[in-house]
Amino acid sequence: MSWLLDIARPDIRALRPYEHASWEPGLVRLHANELPWRQDADTSAGGLNRYPEPHPLELAARLAPLYGVAPECVLPGRGSDEAIDLLVRAWCRAGSDSVLICPPTFGMYGVCARIQGAGVLEVPLLRERGYALDIDGLLAACTPAVKLVFLCTPNNPTGNSVAARDILQLASALRGRALLVIDEAYADFSTAPSCATLLARHPGIVVLRTLSKAYALAGARCGVALADPEIIGLLRRIIPPYALTQQTIEVVERALEPAALRRTRERIAGIVAERARVAAALSALPGVLKVWPSDANFLLVEFDDPARALERTHAAGLLVRDLRRSPGLQHALRITIGSVEQNEHLLRSLA
């Protein structure tokens, strides 16, 4: 057993996982208390009267080439949120262990930690340096209680990517002490290489990916954790069986077909082009203080009167994200890049 599991909860390491019904698709299923007929509304290929694969290893094998890793390094689950929750539960003991986050960032890291009873340490991003990491502050805050360090790149809601040199420095400094969890939910919209390429040399890195954004499957709720097989094996002990529905498995498999992947790449390129056009147009509008550079499919925009901007977009039938309650973002709204028509409607509402 390596240090990756040494720092995990000992009770989780010793846990005997739930023994689900065996998975042998070629046999008639009279062992799982399922009904033998389908609902009339069931249009799935596998049949919703049957449980899906308990731990979708076949889907993991299909996803592995997409991210350039081995199948044993892939854990599919219900979006990135489930992976965040599983990591906190497996590595953080309530009342004694902590996670470290760098606000402003995705809120679920702190929420999952607090639900578990773990501490949450915060080292804010450096606004004056374009929301860059405070490496010195982060390492100083990494007490022995910290078991997970969460980084989002490109970051939500600021849109900037973490510098590769910072990730490598952290991965080396945290070796043997804590896992470095890199959330790449928006990486498909960035030109930066995925941190999945670092897993072989830095087994303490965990990469989170999702099909909710670039693959237009937010309603399917499918994400993956990419990590060393020891980490994946421990997470598999506590993830509920049948976490992914049959419909989700089937639609993801169709989205991984070559023609579908080509179409996805075309759409990503369209979003990136629109991101640049909308950023330039917003920057030219009166009342806009700053449009922050973005590697994601959204823009962080600061207004001299954000309440008025919210009123105008809402009156035009548009929803944008109000970030004014977040520390340091009192003038900020987060605007998702939509279709050309939707983006034009947004710009007219603010002009």
Secondary structure by P-SEA (a helix, b strand, c coil): cccccccccccccccccccccccccccccccccccccccccccccccccccccccaaaaaaaaccccccccccccccccaaaaaaaaaaacccccccbbbbcccccaaaaaaaaaacbbbbbbccccccccccaaaaaaaaccccccbbbbbcccccccccccaaaaaaaaaaacccbbbbbbcccccccccccccccccccccbbbbbbccccccccccbbbbbbccaaaaaaaaaccccccccaaaaaaaaaaacaaaaaaaaaaaaaaaaaaaaaaaaaaacccccccccccccccbbbbccaaaaaaaaaaacbbbbbcccccccccbbbbccccaaaaaaaaaaac
